Every structure is written in structure tokens, then in C-alpha cells.
């Protein structure tokens, strides 16, 4: 059995979402919506290994997440997007 490596941008997104206060279960759900299935302990391990500590008087990085429903014929699809609010750069869709 071969393990699938998680792309670094997905790991960063998961870490940022959780550090901004999103519960692990919700963070895992967002990652699933973008096509990456990981369990809560895996995301927790990413956060622990990153060992990020905010500097004194400094606000940690944050992301904005938005969702919408797109209908194609009779099917509905959820679209989630994560954006860096400072630069308006899409981080993940």
C-alpha cells in the first residue's frame, strides 16, 4: 500500500483554517470539499508539527472562506473558495 502525500498548499489551508478557530471536524470537511480526504488526527498533527506561535502584538495570518451552490442541469454542487483577504489571492477552490 502506498501513501498519498498531501500537497503543501492543502496542508497550509488546513493549518490556517484550524488556527483561525475552525474546529478540526469542520476543517476536515472543507478539505474534503476541495477533494482531499484526511482525518482529524492528521490535520491536528500538521498543526502541531508547524509549531506556529504569533509574535507579540502581531495578528496571525488568516483566510476568508466563502461558499456558494452552483446548479448544473438538475445537479447542485457546493463551491468553496479560500482567499487571502490582504491580497485577494485565491488560495484554494
C-alpha positions as CSV (number, residue, x, y, z in Angstrom):
1,X,0.0,0.0,0.0
2,X,1.4,3.4,-1.0
3,X,0.6,6.6,0.9
4,X,-0.6,9.7,-0.9
5,X,1.4,12.8,0.0
6,X,-0.8,15.8,0.8
7,X,0.0,18.8,-1.4
8,X,1.7,21.6,0.7
9,X,-1.0,24.3,-0.2
10,X,-3.7,22.0,1.1
11,X,-1.8,21.4,4.3
12,X,-1.3,25.2,4.7
13,X,-5.0,25.8,4.1
14,X,-5.9,23.2,6.8
15,X,-3.5,24.7,9.3
16,X,-4.7,28.2,8.7
17,X,-8.4,27.3,8.9
18,X,-7.8,25.5,12.2
19,X,-5.6,28.2,13.7
20,X,-8.3,30.7,12.9
21,X,-10.7,28.8,15.1
22,X,-12.4,26.4,12.8
23,X,-12.9,23.1,14.6
24,X,-10.9,20.1,13.3
25,X,-14.1,18.4,12.1
26,X,-15.1,21.4,10.1
27,X,-11.6,21.9,8.8
28,X,-11.6,18.2,7.6
29,X,-15.0,18.9,5.9
30,X,-13.6,21.9,4.0
31,X,-10.6,19.8,2.8
32,X,-13.0,17.1,1.7
33,X,-14.9,19.6,-0.4
34,X,-11.7,20.6,-2.2
35,X,-11.1,16.9,-2.9
36,X,-8.6,15.9,-0.1
37,X,-9.8,13.3,2.3
38,X,-7.9,13.5,5.6
39,X,-8.9,12.6,9.2
40,X,-8.9,14.9,12.2
41,X,-5.7,13.4,13.8
42,X,-3.8,14.0,10.6
43,X,-4.8,17.7,10.5
44,X,-4.1,18.0,14.2
45,X,-0.6,16.6,13.5
46,X,0.0,19.2,10.8
47,X,-0.8,22.0,13.2
48,X,1.4,20.5,15.9
49,X,4.3,20.0,13.6
50,X,4.0,23.5,12.2
51,X,4.5,24.8,15.8
52,X,3.3,28.3,14.8
53,X,3.4,30.9,17.5
54,X,2.2,34.5,16.9
55,X,4.8,37.2,17.6
56,X,4.0,39.7,20.4
57,X,1.5,42.2,19.1
58,X,1.2,40.5,15.7
59,X,-2.0,39.1,14.3
60,X,-1.5,35.7,12.7
61,X,-2.3,35.1,9.1
62,X,-5.9,34.4,8.3
63,X,-8.0,33.4,5.3
64,X,-11.5,34.1,4.2
65,X,-13.7,31.2,3.2
66,X,-16.8,31.5,1.1
67,X,-19.3,29.0,-0.3
68,X,-22.0,29.0,-2.9
69,X,-24.2,26.5,-4.7
70,X,-23.9,26.0,-8.4
71,X,-26.6,24.2,-10.3
72,X,-25.8,22.3,-13.5
73,X,-29.0,20.9,-15.0
74,X,-30.6,19.1,-12.1
75,X,-27.5,18.7,-10.0
76,X,-26.3,21.1,-7.3
77,X,-22.7,21.5,-6.4
78,X,-21.1,23.3,-3.5
79,X,-18.2,25.5,-4.4
80,X,-15.8,26.7,-1.6
81,X,-13.1,29.2,-2.0
82,X,-10.3,30.3,0.4
83,X,-8.9,33.7,-0.2
84,X,-6.1,35.8,1.3
85,X,-8.0,38.9,2.4
86,X,-4.9,41.1,2.3
87,X,-4.0,40.3,-1.4
88,X,-7.4,38.9,-2.7
89,X,-5.3,35.9,-3.9
90,X,-7.2,32.6,-4.3
91,X,-5.6,30.0,-2.1
92,X,-7.8,27.1,-3.0
93,X,-11.1,26.4,-4.7
